[in-house]
Amino acid sequence: MSRLSVAICLVAPAVLALAACQPKTAKNPVLDRSDYNACGASAYSDRVGKNHKAYDFSAPNRPVRILGPDTAMTMDHRIDRLNVDIDAAGRITRIWCG
């Protein structure tokens, strides 16, 4: 076995072991969702199941999207934006920030 092969066989496991040792305080952006209510969506939770036309979701300095079942939407994540998902009948199915 060449010296290079031996070096790779010894170094590779060490690198992988060190990569797995991340501190517990590291924030994972997918798991740490402290912004899940940044737009105030929880204040509207009582409206789920009701017709969206009966409510005004607008607020100063906050964008709002009403998303139907076939509505195209951008995939940018804005924690200040209120999203209201509706079904084909216009009933609210979900209210969320993003």
C-alpha positions in Angstrom: 0.0 0.0 0.0 1.4 3.4 -0.9 2.0 6.2 1.6 -0.8 8.2 0.1 -3.3 5.4 0.5 -2.3 4.9 4.1 -2.5 8.7 4.8 -6.0 8.8 3.3 -7.1 5.8 5.3 -5.9 7.4 8.5 -7.0 11.0 7.9 -10.5 10.3 6.4 -12.0 8.8 9.5 -10.6 11.5 11.7 -12.1 14.2 9.5 -15.5 12.5 9.5 -15.4 12.1 13.3 -14.6 15.7 13.8 -17.3 16.8 11.3 -19.8 14.9 13.4 -18.8 16.7 16.6 -20.8 19.9 16.3 -21.6 21.8 19.5 -25.2 21.5 20.8 -25.6 25.3 20.6 -25.3 25.4 16.8 -28.6 26.5 15.4 -30.2 24.5 12.6 -32.3 26.9 10.5 -34.7 24.1 9.6 -35.3 23.0 13.2 -35.1 26.3 15.0 -38.3 28.1 13.9 -38.5 30.9 16.4 -39.9 33.0 13.6 -43.0 30.8 13.0 -45.2 33.5 14.4 -43.3 36.6 13.4 -46.2 37.8 11.3 -48.8 37.2 14.0 -50.5 34.2 12.3 -51.5 32.7 15.7 -53.9 35.6 16.2 -55.9 34.4 13.3 -56.1 30.7 14.2 -59.8 31.0 15.0 -60.6 31.8 11.4 -59.5 28.4 10.0 -62.4 26.7 8.4 -64.3 29.9 7.7 -64.7 31.8 4.4 -61.7 34.1 3.8 -63.8 36.9 2.3 -65.4 37.6 5.6 -62.1 38.8 7.0 -59.5 41.6 6.4 -56.0 40.3 6.9 -54.2 43.5 6.0 -52.1 45.3 8.5 -49.7 48.2 8.2 -46.2 47.2 7.1 -47.1 43.5 6.7 -47.5 41.8 3.3 -50.3 39.3 2.9 -50.8 36.4 0.4 -54.1 34.6 -0.1 -53.2 31.3 -1.7 -55.8 29.1 -3.4 -55.3 25.5 -4.3 -53.9 26.2 -7.8 -52.2 29.5 -6.9 -48.6 29.8 -8.0 -46.3 31.3 -5.3 -42.8 32.4 -4.9 -40.5 30.3 -2.7 -38.9 33.2 -0.9 -39.2 33.0 2.9 -40.3 36.3 4.5 -41.0 36.0 8.2 -43.1 39.2 8.2 -45.5 37.9 5.5 -48.9 36.4 6.5 -50.0 33.6 4.2 -53.6 32.4 4.1 -54.2 29.1 2.4 -57.8 28.5 1.1 -59.5 25.6 -0.5 -61.6 25.6 -3.7 -64.7 26.8 -1.8 -62.8 29.8 -0.3 -62.5 28.3 3.3 -59.3 29.0 5.2 -57.3 25.8 5.6 -54.1 27.2 7.1 -52.6 30.6 8.2 -48.8 30.8 8.5 -45.8 33.1 8.2 -43.3 32.9 5.4 
